[in-house]
Amino acid sequence: MANPLLVEADKLSKAGDHAGAIKLYDKLIEGNPKKNTFYAFRGEEKAKNGDMDGAIADFDKADQLSPSELPFGTMFQARTLNEMGKKEEALKLLEKKMEENPKRAQYIMGAYEMLKQETK
């Protein structure tokens, strides 16, 4: 069964209430501070709410907490930038992250190639 706070945060986000969604993600993180996805989701909401510095901090935290080599926060950050019409910035981010962490490069390369070919 899905976490009710997570469901409500998603509803608020879809309704455009990003500040409300952030508050719910704050509560989720308070209850489970090691859950990387909560930081990634909150980062996405912060970006949509105009707080890119806060968003980047959350995306980085999501990467730090990732249980595998999958750079979850980086992927969310690139997707968010692309959705905001900042495709070139998203591509540069992915390039930088591949250089910084070769172990994670194989995961990032797929997203990079897909984004590069996208006509959006």
Helices and strands as residue ranges (DSSP letters): H 4-14, H 18-31, H 36-48, H 52-65, H 72-83, H 87-100, H 102-117
